[in-house]
Amino acid sequence: MSHAPKKKKTEANLIAQAAEALAFLARFAARPTQVGALFPSSRELAEAMLEGIELKSGDIVIEFGPGTGAFTEAVLERLPEGAKYLGIERDPHFHGHLEDRFPGIDFHHGSAEELPDLLSHRGWEKPRLILSGLPFASMPLEIQELILTATRDTLHEDGEFRTFTYPVCWYLSGSMRFRKVALNHFGEHRKSKTIHKNIPPAKVLSYSKPAKK
Ligand SMILES: C[S@@+](CC[C@H](N)C(=O)[O-])C[C@H]1O[C@@H](n2cnc3c(N)ncnc32)[C@H](O)[C@@H]1O
Protein backbone atom coordinates (compact mmCIF):
# COMPACT_ATOMS: atom_id res chain seq x y z
CA MET A 1 0.00 0.00 0.00
CA SER A 2 1.30 3.43 -0.90
CA HIS A 3 1.96 5.88 1.95
CA ALA A 4 1.61 8.98 -0.26
CA PRO A 5 -1.39 10.29 -2.19
CA LYS A 6 -1.07 9.98 -5.99
CA LYS A 7 -0.50 13.40 -7.57
CA LYS A 8 -2.45 14.89 -10.46
CA LYS A 9 -0.87 17.68 -12.49
CA THR A 10 -3.40 20.28 -11.38
CA GLU A 11 -2.93 24.00 -11.22
CA ALA A 12 -2.80 23.72 -7.41
CA ASN A 13 0.10 21.26 -7.68
CA LEU A 14 2.03 23.56 -9.98
CA ILE A 15 1.52 26.45 -7.54
CA ALA A 16 2.66 24.19 -4.65
CA GLN A 17 5.78 23.20 -6.65
CA ALA A 18 6.60 26.84 -7.37
CA ALA A 19 6.17 27.70 -3.68
CA GLU A 20 8.50 24.80 -2.76
CA ALA A 21 11.14 25.99 -5.25
CA LEU A 22 10.96 29.50 -3.74
CA ALA A 23 11.20 28.13 -0.18
CA PHE A 24 14.24 26.08 -1.25
CA LEU A 25 15.91 29.11 -2.79
CA ALA A 26 15.31 31.04 0.45
CA ARG A 27 16.96 28.29 2.54
CA PHE A 28 19.90 28.22 0.10
CA ALA A 29 20.30 31.99 0.55
CA ALA A 30 20.28 31.52 4.35
CA ARG A 31 22.62 28.46 4.52
CA PRO A 32 24.30 27.92 1.13
CA THR A 33 26.85 25.24 2.12
CA GLN A 34 24.39 23.24 4.23
CA VAL A 35 21.65 23.27 1.58
CA GLY A 36 24.06 22.87 -1.33
CA ALA A 37 21.55 23.31 -4.18
CA LEU A 38 19.48 26.15 -5.59
CA PHE A 39 16.41 24.04 -6.39
CA PRO A 40 14.82 20.83 -5.13
CA SER A 41 15.61 17.70 -7.16
CA SER A 42 13.27 16.75 -9.99
CA ARG A 43 10.85 13.84 -10.12
CA GLU A 44 13.11 12.30 -12.80
CA LEU A 45 16.11 12.33 -10.44
CA ALA A 46 13.93 10.86 -7.66
CA GLU A 47 12.95 8.00 -10.02
CA ALA A 48 16.63 7.42 -10.90
CA MET A 49 17.55 7.33 -7.18
CA LEU A 50 15.12 4.41 -6.78
CA GLU A 51 15.65 2.62 -10.09
CA GLY A 52 15.86 -1.17 -9.72
CA ILE A 53 15.09 -1.06 -5.98
CA GLU A 54 12.29 -3.42 -4.95
CA LEU A 55 11.21 -2.73 -1.40
CA LYS A 56 9.71 -5.55 0.65
CA SER A 57 7.78 -5.74 3.89
CA GLY A 58 10.27 -5.47 6.77
CA ASP A 59 12.71 -3.29 4.80
CA ILE A 60 13.98 -0.08 6.37
CA VAL A 61 14.62 3.00 4.24
CA ILE A 62 16.61 5.96 5.54
CA GLU A 63 16.78 9.32 3.82
CA PHE A 64 19.48 11.86 4.67
CA GLY A 65 18.59 15.50 3.92
CA PRO A 66 15.06 15.14 2.49
CA GLY A 67 14.76 18.95 2.08
CA THR A 68 11.27 19.65 0.76
CA GLY A 69 10.60 15.95 0.07
CA ALA A 70 11.49 15.45 -3.62
CA PHE A 71 12.78 11.89 -2.99
CA THR A 72 10.50 11.26 0.01
CA GLU A 73 7.37 11.39 -2.13
CA ALA A 74 8.74 8.76 -4.54
CA VAL A 75 9.93 6.53 -1.66
CA LEU A 76 6.60 6.67 0.17
CA GLU A 77 4.74 5.76 -3.03
CA ARG A 78 6.81 2.57 -3.23
CA LEU A 79 6.96 1.70 0.47
CA PRO A 80 5.04 -1.54 1.02
CA GLU A 81 2.99 -2.40 4.09
CA GLY A 82 5.36 -3.45 6.89
CA ALA A 83 8.33 -1.44 5.61
CA LYS A 84 9.67 1.53 7.57
CA TYR A 85 10.98 4.97 6.62
CA LEU A 86 12.97 7.55 8.57
CA GLY A 87 14.06 10.94 7.21
CA ILE A 88 16.86 12.89 8.92
CA GLU A 89 16.85 16.61 8.18
CA ARG A 90 19.11 19.19 9.79
CA ASP A 91 17.37 22.39 8.68
CA PRO A 92 14.49 23.34 11.04
CA HIS A 93 12.44 24.98 8.26
CA PHE A 94 12.71 21.94 5.99
CA HIS A 95 11.98 19.65 8.95
CA GLY A 96 8.75 21.57 9.72
CA HIS A 97 7.79 21.55 6.04
CA LEU A 98 8.28 17.75 5.82
CA GLU A 99 6.10 17.17 8.89
CA ASP A 100 3.34 19.31 7.34
CA ARG A 101 3.65 17.74 3.89
CA PHE A 102 3.80 14.09 5.04
CA PRO A 103 1.73 13.86 8.25
CA GLY A 104 2.46 10.80 10.41
CA ILE A 105 5.81 10.06 8.71
CA ASP A 106 8.93 9.78 10.88
CA PHE A 107 11.29 12.76 10.39
CA HIS A 108 14.11 13.38 12.84
CA HIS A 109 15.40 16.94 13.20
CA GLY A 110 19.15 16.41 13.44
CA SER A 111 22.21 15.27 11.55
CA ALA A 112 22.82 12.14 9.47
CA GLU A 113 25.71 10.87 11.63
CA GLU A 114 23.14 10.23 14.41
CA LEU A 115 21.81 7.27 12.38
CA PRO A 116 23.19 4.44 14.60
CA ASP A 117 21.57 5.99 17.73
CA LEU A 118 18.30 6.68 15.93
CA LEU A 119 18.09 3.06 14.75
CA SER A 120 18.87 1.66 18.18
CA HIS A 121 16.33 3.98 19.92
CA ARG A 122 13.65 2.68 17.58
CA GLY A 123 14.79 -0.94 17.96
CA TRP A 124 15.22 -1.13 14.17
CA GLU A 125 17.50 -3.49 12.26
CA LYS A 126 19.83 -2.59 9.41
CA PRO A 127 18.47 -0.38 6.58
CA ARG A 128 18.09 -1.95 3.12
CA LEU A 129 18.36 1.45 1.43
CA ILE A 130 20.04 4.68 2.53
CA LEU A 131 19.31 7.58 0.19
CA SER A 132 21.26 10.76 0.53
CA GLY A 133 20.45 14.26 -0.64
CA LEU A 134 23.33 15.66 1.41
CA PRO A 135 25.70 18.26 -0.01
CA PHE A 136 28.76 16.08 0.73
CA ALA A 137 31.06 18.18 -1.47
CA SER A 138 30.64 21.26 0.74
CA MET A 139 30.82 19.39 4.07
CA PRO A 140 33.80 19.42 6.45
CA LEU A 141 35.87 16.24 6.04
CA GLU A 142 35.29 15.07 9.64
CA ILE A 143 31.46 15.23 9.23
CA GLN A 144 31.74 13.42 5.89
CA GLU A 145 33.79 10.69 7.60
CA LEU A 146 31.29 10.37 10.47
CA ILE A 147 28.31 10.11 8.12
CA LEU A 148 29.95 7.59 5.78
CA THR A 149 31.13 5.46 8.71
CA ALA A 150 27.61 5.47 10.20
CA THR A 151 26.19 4.59 6.76
CA ARG A 152 28.60 1.72 6.09
CA ASP A 153 28.32 0.29 9.61
CA THR A 154 24.52 0.28 9.73
CA LEU A 155 23.75 -0.73 6.12
CA HIS A 156 22.23 -4.18 5.60
CA GLU A 157 24.60 -6.75 4.02
CA ASP A 158 22.43 -6.68 0.85
CA GLY A 159 21.73 -2.97 1.18
CA GLU A 160 22.55 0.01 -1.02
CA PHE A 161 23.67 3.54 -0.32
CA ARG A 162 22.73 6.02 -3.03
CA THR A 163 23.59 9.65 -3.47
CA PHE A 164 23.76 12.04 -6.42
CA THR A 165 26.29 14.36 -7.95
CA TYR A 166 26.29 17.07 -10.58
CA PRO A 167 28.56 16.21 -13.55
CA VAL A 168 29.34 19.92 -13.92
CA CYS A 169 31.03 19.70 -10.47
CA TRP A 170 32.74 16.30 -11.05
CA TYR A 171 36.31 17.68 -11.06
CA LEU A 172 35.82 20.27 -8.32
CA SER A 173 37.93 19.52 -5.26
CA GLY A 174 34.98 18.96 -2.86
CA SER A 175 33.35 16.47 -5.22
CA MET A 176 36.63 14.59 -5.85
CA ARG A 177 37.36 14.49 -2.11
CA PHE A 178 33.91 13.02 -1.38
CA ARG A 179 34.40 10.24 -3.98
CA LYS A 180 37.80 9.42 -2.50
CA VAL A 181 36.41 9.17 1.05
CA ALA A 182 33.45 7.10 -0.19
CA LEU A 183 35.84 4.81 -2.07
CA ASN A 184 37.71 4.17 1.20
CA HIS A 185 34.47 3.24 2.95
CA PHE A 186 32.65 1.29 0.24
CA GLY A 187 34.92 0.59 -2.71
CA GLU A 188 33.80 1.44 -6.24
CA HIS A 189 30.54 3.20 -7.07
CA ARG A 190 28.17 2.51 -9.95
CA LYS A 191 27.21 5.63 -11.88
CA SER A 192 23.85 6.20 -13.62
CA LYS A 193 23.38 7.95 -16.92
CA THR A 194 22.99 11.72 -16.64
CA ILE A 195 19.51 12.81 -15.64
CA HIS A 196 19.06 15.89 -17.82
CA LYS A 197 15.63 16.75 -16.43
CA ASN A 198 17.11 18.19 -13.26
CA ILE A 199 18.62 21.59 -12.49
CA PRO A 200 21.52 21.12 -12.86
CA PRO A 201 21.71 17.70 -14.61
CA ALA A 202 22.72 14.97 -12.15
CA LYS A 203 23.99 11.39 -11.89
CA VAL A 204 23.17 8.84 -9.20
CA LEU A 205 26.10 7.13 -7.46
CA SER A 206 25.31 3.73 -5.89
CA TYR A 207 27.44 1.95 -3.31
CA SER A 208 27.07 -1.55 -1.88
CA LYS A 209 28.14 -2.79 1.52
CA PRO A 210 31.79 -3.87 1.28
CA ALA A 211 32.41 -7.59 1.85
CA LYS A 212 33.75 -8.48 5.34
CA LYS A 213 37.50 -9.16 5.33
C1 LIG B 1 20.89 19.54 -1.80
S1 LIG B 1 19.61 19.60 -0.56
C2 LIG B 1 18.68 18.16 -1.10
C3 LIG B 1 17.24 18.17 -0.69
C4 LIG B 1 16.38 17.06 -1.33
N1 LIG B 1 16.89 15.75 -0.99
C5 LIG B 1 16.37 17.21 -2.83
O1 LIG B 1 17.09 16.45 -3.49
O2 LIG B 1 15.64 18.09 -3.33
C6 LIG B 1 20.51 19.03 0.88
C7 LIG B 1 19.66 18.79 2.11
O3 LIG B 1 20.49 18.18 3.12
C8 LIG B 1 20.22 18.81 4.38
N2 LIG B 1 21.40 18.59 5.24
C9 LIG B 1 22.62 19.17 5.14
N3 LIG B 1 23.48 18.66 6.05
C10 LIG B 1 22.78 17.70 6.73
C11 LIG B 1 23.13 16.78 7.76
N4 LIG B 1 24.36 16.75 8.28
N5 LIG B 1 22.17 15.91 8.19
C12 LIG B 1 20.91 15.93 7.66
N6 LIG B 1 20.53 16.80 6.69
C13 LIG B 1 21.44 17.66 6.23
C14 LIG B 1 19.93 20.25 4.00
O4 LIG B 1 19.26 20.95 5.03
C15 LIG B 1 19.07 20.03 2.74
O5 LIG B 1 17.74 19.77 3.09
The ligand as a Gaussian input file, in Angstrom:
#p B3LYP/6-31G(d) Opt

LIG

0 1
 C       20.888000      19.539000      -1.796000
 S       19.609000      19.598000      -0.561000
 C       18.684000      18.157000      -1.104000
 C       17.245000      18.168000      -0.690000
 C       16.380000      17.062000      -1.325000
 N       16.885000      15.746000      -0.987000
 C       16.374000      17.215000      -2.834000
 O       17.094000      16.453000      -3.489000
 O       15.638000      18.091000      -3.329000
 C       20.510000      19.034000       0.881000
 C       19.660000      18.786000       2.111000
 O       20.485000      18.178000       3.123000
 C       20.217000      18.811000       4.381000
 N       21.403000      18.588000       5.236000
 C       22.618000      19.172000       5.142000
 N       23.485000      18.659000       6.046000
 C       22.781000      17.701000       6.728000
 C       23.127000      16.779000       7.755000
 N       24.360000      16.752000       8.280000
 N       22.175000      15.907000       8.191000
 C       20.909000      15.933000       7.661000
 N       20.529000      16.795000       6.690000
 C       21.444000      17.663000       6.228000
 C       19.927000      20.245000       4.001000
 O       19.262000      20.947000       5.032000
 C       19.071000      20.032000       2.740000
 O       17.742000      19.774000       3.086000

